[in-house]
Amino acid sequence: MPNPSEQSAARAGAQVAPRYRWVVLGIAWLAMFMTFVDRLAWANVAASASTSLHLPVAALGGFVTAFYVGYVAANAATGIITDRVGPRITLPCALLALGILTYCFSMTTSVAAGVVIQCLMGLAAGVDYAAVVKLIASWFAVRQRARAVGIVFTSISVAVIATNTGIPVELLHTSWVAIYKVLGVTTAASSLACFVFLRNSPESAGAFRGNRIPVRSFVLLLRDKNYWLTTLAGFGACWGGLGFMFWTNALMQKGLGFSPVQSGLVGTVFGIASVVGSPLIGILSDWLGRPRKWITSAVILTIAASLLVFGRLTALVPMQMVAAILGIAAFGWGALVATIITEIVGIELAGGAIGLSNAAQQLGGVLMPLAVGMVFQSTGSFHLAFVTLAAGPLLGGIAVLALREGPLAVNLEAGVQPIEETPQTSAQAGASN
């Protein structure tokens, strides 16, 4: 028989679900968009800032490293906090802190201060991934979850396009200091929207009222083979996808003699295609249903195959065509991996599981530049550099095939039941579509 808190949650669900979930999705999209704009802004203002601050070139990269250290650390740790108090609290608080820190960075006068502030910005920005995925997973039933996560992840692609087109234009009319101040204020204002409009889902609200999630649940999570196979798949996909974004321009120019404009065209095609990749693959995954490992493997192996093909090309038009395929696949895998993890561990553990997994996946972005750089420096081969990039998604695409998506071992052993689709929520979802 349902207890009073469950009955209260059911009544609340009848009042706000299911249409309100699209409001939640929109606010989550805005939060992730602002986080990535703040994250990517430095790449566009670094040259201007180095002149005004008289910073050495090495210091510019140090700021990026500092942010990344904070970002990975936050992903690994703050997901557990989200599981305890709920994304309704952690997401707007983190966004407010990021806005304040972004504004403070505009007043940086030394390398030491800049490194510290960028690291703190990374800590604040690293909260959003786990919080957003947990929020979407709790509001959307299994049959709509991948497409919802995919839609939210388009914010990353749009942020890439916005920063690379908008900020250079703004620098023609204003200073990098003014840009960071505007970003800081805008990010803080976005946190206010989160405070006002975000709600934890009615079904999960009771879980954030002081209840402790047993330590044993996280121990079981760390021992779960399926969880780590999914994480390994994400690591490999991240290696290949980030590698293409990081290395393509430099390798095309240094290895094949293309101009910056020509290599930039390839990057533009990649970025445009990436906008449709996440929702398109998410919708396809929801339509096919579980197990999701087959489409996940196909997408990640497509990244590997495309990288191998790209490494053999020497003409611009075929490169743009392959870049379009890569753009779809390299952003589409994220929604699949995130959705699989929420289905493996359940909603209650989703924050900590997603955060830790994303931190491990991001290590692919840390190790990849070193590996590709060493290969290209020692061989001077454009082809072998892309073979090195393809090795990561090849490993990830094979690893995910060994995954068992059900039963949800961690939840069953820990006695924590995931919030899954019921006939009632399915009917509600159908009424909203």
PELIN-V20860 format. One record per residue. N is the residue number from 1. PSI is psi as a letter, one per 30 degrees, with the letter a starting at -180 (* if undefined). Layout:
BEGIN
n:N psi:PSI
n:N psi:PSI
END
This chain:
BEGIN
n:1 psi:k
n:2 psi:k
n:3 psi:l
n:4 psi:e
n:5 psi:e
n:6 psi:e
n:7 psi:e
n:8 psi:e
n:9 psi:e
n:10 psi:e
n:11 psi:e
n:12 psi:e
n:13 psi:e
n:14 psi:f
n:15 psi:e
n:16 psi:f
n:17 psi:l
n:18 psi:f
n:19 psi:f
n:20 psi:f
n:21 psi:f
n:22 psi:f
n:23 psi:e
n:24 psi:e
n:25 psi:e
n:26 psi:e
n:27 psi:e
n:28 psi:e
n:29 psi:e
n:30 psi:e
n:31 psi:e
n:32 psi:e
n:33 psi:e
n:34 psi:e
n:35 psi:e
n:36 psi:e
n:37 psi:e
n:38 psi:e
n:39 psi:e
n:40 psi:f
n:41 psi:e
n:42 psi:e
n:43 psi:f
n:44 psi:f
n:45 psi:f
n:46 psi:e
n:47 psi:e
n:48 psi:e
n:49 psi:e
n:50 psi:e
n:51 psi:e
n:52 psi:f
n:53 psi:f
n:54 psi:h
n:55 psi:k
n:56 psi:l
n:57 psi:e
n:58 psi:e
n:59 psi:f
n:60 psi:e
n:61 psi:f
n:62 psi:e
n:63 psi:e
n:64 psi:e
n:65 psi:e
n:66 psi:e
n:67 psi:e
n:68 psi:e
n:69 psi:e
n:70 psi:e
n:71 psi:e
n:72 psi:e
n:73 psi:e
n:74 psi:e
n:75 psi:e
n:76 psi:f
n:77 psi:e
n:78 psi:f
n:79 psi:e
n:80 psi:e
n:81 psi:e
n:82 psi:e
n:83 psi:e
n:84 psi:e
n:85 psi:f
n:86 psi:k
n:87 psi:f
n:88 psi:f
n:89 psi:e
n:90 psi:e
n:91 psi:e
n:92 psi:e
n:93 psi:e
n:94 psi:e
n:95 psi:e
n:96 psi:e
n:97 psi:e
n:98 psi:e
n:99 psi:e
n:100 psi:e
n:101 psi:e
n:102 psi:e
n:103 psi:e
n:104 psi:e
n:105 psi:f
n:106 psi:f
n:107 psi:g
n:108 psi:k
n:109 psi:f
n:110 psi:l
n:111 psi:e
n:112 psi:e
n:113 psi:e
n:114 psi:e
n:115 psi:e
n:116 psi:e
n:117 psi:e
n:118 psi:e
n:119 psi:e
n:120 psi:e
n:121 psi:e
n:122 psi:e
n:123 psi:e
n:124 psi:e
n:125 psi:f
n:126 psi:f
n:127 psi:f
n:128 psi:e
n:129 psi:e
n:130 psi:e
n:131 psi:e
n:132 psi:e
n:133 psi:e
n:134 psi:e
n:135 psi:e
n:136 psi:e
n:137 psi:e
n:138 psi:f
n:139 psi:f
n:140 psi:k
n:141 psi:l
n:142 psi:e
n:143 psi:f
n:144 psi:g
n:145 psi:e
n:146 psi:e
n:147 psi:e
n:148 psi:e
n:149 psi:e
n:150 psi:e
n:151 psi:e
n:152 psi:e
n:153 psi:f
n:154 psi:f
n:155 psi:e
n:156 psi:e
n:157 psi:e
n:158 psi:e
n:159 psi:e
n:160 psi:e
n:161 psi:e
n:162 psi:e
n:163 psi:e
n:164 psi:f
n:165 psi:e
n:166 psi:e
n:167 psi:e
n:168 psi:e
n:169 psi:e
n:170 psi:e
n:171 psi:f
n:172 psi:f
n:173 psi:f
n:174 psi:a
n:175 psi:l
n:176 psi:e
n:177 psi:e
n:178 psi:e
n:179 psi:e
n:180 psi:e
n:181 psi:e
n:182 psi:e
n:183 psi:e
n:184 psi:e
n:185 psi:e
n:186 psi:e
n:187 psi:e
n:188 psi:e
n:189 psi:e
n:190 psi:e
n:191 psi:e
n:192 psi:e
n:193 psi:e
n:194 psi:e
n:195 psi:e
n:196 psi:e
n:197 psi:f
n:198 psi:k
n:199 psi:k
n:200 psi:l
n:201 psi:k
n:202 psi:e
n:203 psi:f
n:204 psi:f
n:205 psi:e
n:206 psi:f
n:207 psi:f
n:208 psi:g
n:209 psi:h
n:210 psi:f
n:211 psi:k
n:212 psi:k
n:213 psi:k
n:214 psi:k
n:215 psi:e
n:216 psi:e
n:217 psi:e
n:218 psi:e
n:219 psi:e
n:220 psi:e
n:221 psi:e
n:222 psi:f
n:223 psi:f
n:224 psi:j
n:225 psi:e
n:226 psi:e
n:227 psi:e
n:228 psi:f
n:229 psi:e
n:230 psi:e
n:231 psi:e
n:232 psi:e
n:233 psi:e
n:234 psi:e
n:235 psi:e
n:236 psi:e
n:237 psi:e
n:238 psi:e
n:239 psi:e
n:240 psi:e
n:241 psi:e
n:242 psi:e
n:243 psi:e
n:244 psi:e
n:245 psi:e
n:246 psi:e
n:247 psi:f
n:248 psi:e
n:249 psi:e
n:250 psi:e
n:251 psi:e
n:252 psi:e
n:253 psi:e
n:254 psi:e
n:255 psi:e
n:256 psi:f
n:257 psi:g
n:258 psi:l
n:259 psi:l
n:260 psi:e
n:261 psi:e
n:262 psi:e
n:263 psi:e
n:264 psi:e
n:265 psi:e
n:266 psi:e
n:267 psi:e
n:268 psi:e
n:269 psi:e
n:270 psi:e
n:271 psi:e
n:272 psi:e
n:273 psi:e
n:274 psi:f
n:275 psi:e
n:276 psi:f
n:277 psi:e
n:278 psi:e
n:279 psi:e
n:280 psi:e
n:281 psi:e
n:282 psi:e
n:283 psi:e
n:284 psi:e
n:285 psi:e
n:286 psi:e
n:287 psi:e
n:288 psi:e
n:289 psi:a
n:290 psi:l
n:291 psi:k
n:292 psi:f
n:293 psi:f
n:294 psi:e
n:295 psi:e
n:296 psi:e
n:297 psi:e
n:298 psi:e
n:299 psi:e
n:300 psi:e
n:301 psi:f
n:302 psi:e
n:303 psi:e
n:304 psi:e
n:305 psi:e
n:306 psi:e
n:307 psi:e
n:308 psi:e
n:309 psi:e
n:310 psi:e
n:311 psi:f
n:312 psi:f
n:313 psi:l
n:314 psi:f
n:315 psi:k
n:316 psi:e
n:317 psi:e
n:318 psi:e
n:319 psi:e
n:320 psi:e
n:321 psi:e
n:322 psi:e
n:323 psi:e
n:324 psi:e
n:325 psi:e
n:326 psi:e
n:327 psi:e
n:328 psi:e
n:329 psi:e
n:330 psi:f
n:331 psi:f
n:332 psi:f
n:333 psi:f
n:334 psi:e
n:335 psi:e
n:336 psi:e
n:337 psi:e
n:338 psi:e
n:339 psi:e
n:340 psi:e
n:341 psi:e
n:342 psi:e
n:343 psi:f
n:344 psi:e
n:345 psi:f
n:346 psi:l
n:347 psi:e
n:348 psi:e
n:349 psi:g
n:350 psi:e
n:351 psi:e
n:352 psi:e
n:353 psi:e
n:354 psi:e
n:355 psi:e
n:356 psi:e
n:357 psi:e
n:358 psi:e
n:359 psi:e
n:360 psi:e
n:361 psi:e
n:362 psi:f
n:363 psi:f
n:364 psi:e
n:365 psi:f
n:366 psi:e
n:367 psi:e
n:368 psi:e
n:369 psi:e
n:370 psi:e
n:371 psi:e
n:372 psi:e
n:373 psi:e
n:374 psi:e
n:375 psi:e
n:376 psi:e
n:377 psi:e
n:378 psi:f
n:379 psi:f
n:380 psi:g
n:381 psi:j
n:382 psi:e
n:383 psi:e
n:384 psi:e
n:385 psi:e
n:386 psi:f
n:387 psi:e
n:388 psi:e
n:389 psi:e
n:390 psi:f
n:391 psi:e
n:392 psi:e
n:393 psi:f
n:394 psi:e
n:395 psi:e
n:396 psi:e
n:397 psi:e
n:398 psi:e
n:399 psi:e
n:400 psi:f
n:401 psi:f
n:402 psi:g
n:403 psi:k
n:404 psi:j
n:405 psi:f
n:406 psi:l
n:407 psi:l
n:408 psi:i
n:409 psi:e
n:410 psi:e
n:411 psi:e
n:412 psi:e
n:413 psi:e
n:414 psi:f
n:415 psi:g
n:416 psi:j
n:417 psi:k
n:418 psi:l
n:419 psi:j
n:420 psi:l
n:421 psi:k
n:422 psi:l
n:423 psi:e
n:424 psi:e
n:425 psi:e
n:426 psi:e
n:427 psi:e
n:428 psi:e
n:429 psi:e
n:430 psi:e
n:431 psi:f
n:432 psi:f
n:433 psi:*
END
